[in-house]
């Protein structure tokens, strides 16, 4: 199994998402966090998947959707670095 690591900001993103969702439904928050973890593992195994978004950033990152969130990661990094996990409705150019 390939490995991944979350940047400090990505770890905060996941925690804040969990806190937000858990206000209404702790079980749903756990499911979303598990979906993120599954996506992180999949990306570590196949770091070329996902897509670039030149309209959002010129950084060498790729994007992978999980529900209405985008996992932003550095393909080819070892271990795979998860840079951010952000809701797709946020101001992504400013955030990135």
Secondary structure, 3 states (H helix, E strand, C coil): CCCEEECHHHHHHHHHHHHHHHCCCHHHHHHHHHHHHHHHHHHHHCCCCCECCCCCCCCCCEEEEECCEEEEEECCCCCEEEEEEEECCCCHHHHC
